[in-house]
Amino acid sequence: MTGHKLDELDHRIVEALSRDGRSSNRQIAAELSVTEGTIRTRIKRLQNEGLIQFTVVTSFRMAGSPNLVMMGIHAEPSCVPDLATELSSIPSIGCVMVLLGRYNLMAMGLFTSLEQVHELVSTRIKTLPGVREVEVSVSIHSLKYDARMARIVPRQSVIPTVED
């Protein structure tokens, strides 16, 4: 990233796209009273700097994985950055966060069976150096989920580092 400072127009473009990612540059330009070329240039820069990306968000059921699983991980503090990177490389985990509070790390994913979760936790996560304990929670009903906050389906692109 170039470290370009986002201005009010950048924020308004991102807000417009977050409401409807299929909005045309022309629609956004009209809404924000700027030219289509300005919108096109700004979106391209935001994409190139890795500040925005476009994706399709599906329902959990459509992904074939009805169980949203959260794994709170207690870890040796000195091992947290390496553990976060290692957890991020596991294909079935779609979200990894470093936390302050009850856990050092939170990993989330969609799983088709609880056996898969048990296998992952017992053979892959608990065996990682620095992992003290893993606490698993399974979502039974989702009242609200905003995919803009944390996409939990695996990405095909580069996974961000802990510093991102």
C-alpha positions in Angstrom: 0.0 0.0 0.0 1.1 3.5 -0.6 -0.3 4.9 2.6 -2.6 7.3 0.8 -4.8 9.1 3.2 -8.5 8.5 2.6 -10.6 11.6 2.2 -14.3 12.2 2.5 -15.0 11.3 -1.1 -13.2 7.9 -0.7 -15.3 7.2 2.4 -18.5 8.1 0.6 -17.6 5.9 -2.4 -16.9 2.9 -0.1 -20.1 3.6 1.7 -22.1 3.7 -1.6 -20.4 0.4 -2.7 -21.1 -1.3 0.6 -24.8 -0.5 0.2 -24.8 -1.9 -3.3 -21.7 -3.4 -4.8 -23.4 -3.5 -8.2 -23.8 0.2 -8.4 -22.3 1.6 -11.6 -19.6 4.3 -11.6 -22.2 6.6 -13.2 -24.8 6.0 -10.4 -22.2 6.7 -7.7 -20.9 9.8 -9.5 -24.5 11.2 -9.8 -25.1 10.5 -6.1 -21.9 12.2 -5.0 -22.0 15.0 -7.6 -18.6 14.2 -9.2 -17.6 12.8 -12.6 -17.7 9.2 -13.6 -14.0 9.4 -14.3 -13.3 10.5 -10.7 -15.2 7.5 -9.4 -13.5 5.1 -11.7 -10.0 6.5 -10.8 -10.8 6.4 -7.0 -12.1 2.9 -7.1 -9.1 1.6 -9.1 -6.7 3.3 -6.6 -8.6 1.8 -3.6 -8.4 -1.7 -5.2 -4.8 -1.3 -6.1 -3.9 -0.3 -2.6 -5.8 -3.3 -1.2 -8.3 -1.1 0.7 -11.4 -2.6 -1.1 -12.2 -5.7 -3.0 -15.3 -7.0 -4.6 -16.8 -10.4 -3.8 -20.1 -12.3 -3.7 -21.4 -13.1 -0.2 -23.6 -16.2 0.0 -25.8 -17.5 2.7 -24.3 -20.2 5.0 -26.7 -22.7 3.6 -25.7 -22.0 0.0 -22.1 -22.6 0.9 -23.1 -26.1 2.0 -21.8 -25.5 5.5 -24.6 -24.9 8.0 -22.4 -24.8 11.1 -20.7 -21.5 11.9 -18.0 -22.4 14.4 -15.9 -20.0 16.5 -12.7 -21.2 18.2 -11.4 -19.1 21.0 -7.7 -19.9 21.4 -5.7 -19.3 24.6 -2.0 -19.1 23.5 1.4 -18.1 24.8 1.6 -14.4 24.1 4.9 -14.7 22.3 3.5 -17.3 19.9 0.4 -15.3 18.9 1.7 -13.7 15.6 3.0 -17.1 14.4 -0.2 -18.9 15.4 -2.3 -16.3 13.6 -0.3 -16.8 10.4 -0.5 -20.6 10.8 -4.3 -20.5 11.5 -4.8 -18.3 8.5 -3.2 -20.9 6.2 -5.8 -23.5 7.1 -8.4 -23.6 4.3 -11.4 -24.4 6.4 -10.8 -21.3 8.6 -12.2 -18.2 7.0 -11.5 -15.6 9.7 -8.6 -15.2 12.2 -8.5 -12.3 14.6 -6.0 -11.4 17.3 -7.9 -10.3 20.4 -7.5 -8.6 23.8 -9.7 -10.3 26.4 -10.7 -13.8 27.1 -8.7 -15.3 24.2 -5.6 -14.3 22.4 -7.0 -15.5 19.0 -10.4 -16.2 17.5 -10.7 -18.4 14.4 -14.0 -18.9 12.6 -15.2 -21.1 9.9 -18.1 -23.0 8.3 -18.2 -26.7 8.8 -20.6 -29.4 7.5 -20.1 -31.6 10.5 -19.0 -31.3 14.1 -16.7 -34.3 13.4 -14.8 -32.0 11.1 -14.5 -29.4 13.8 -13.3 -32.0 16.3 -10.7 -33.4 13.9 -9.4 -29.9 13.1 -9.1 -28.8 16.7 -7.6 -32.0 18.1 -5.2 -32.9 15.4 -4.2 -29.5 13.8 -4.9 -26.6 16.2 -4.1 -28.1 19.6 -0.9 -29.5 18.3 0.5 -26.1 17.3 3.3 -24.8 19.4 2.1 -22.2 21.9 -1.6 -23.3 22.0 -2.7 -23.7 25.6 -6.4 -24.3 25.1 -9.1 -24.1 22.5 -12.7 -23.3 23.4 -15.2 -24.2 20.6 -18.6 -22.5 20.2 -21.2 -23.5 17.5 -23.7 -21.0 16.3 -27.2 -22.4 16.5 -29.1 -19.4 15.2 -27.9 -16.2 13.6 -30.0 -13.1 14.3 -27.8 -10.7 12.4 -24.6 -11.2 10.4 -23.1 -8.3 8.5 -20.6 -9.8 6.0 -18.8 -6.5 5.7 -17.5 -7.0 9.3 -15.9 -10.4 8.9 -16.2 -12.6 5.9 -16.0 -16.1 7.1 -15.8 -18.0 3.8 -12.3 -18.9 2.6 -10.7 -16.4 0.3 -8.8 -17.4 -2.8 -6.4 -14.4 -2.6 -3.6 -13.6 -0.2 -4.5 -13.8 3.5 -3.5 -10.6 5.4 -0.9 -10.7 8.1 -1.5 -9.9 11.7 -0.2 -6.3 11.2 -3.0 -5.5 8.6 
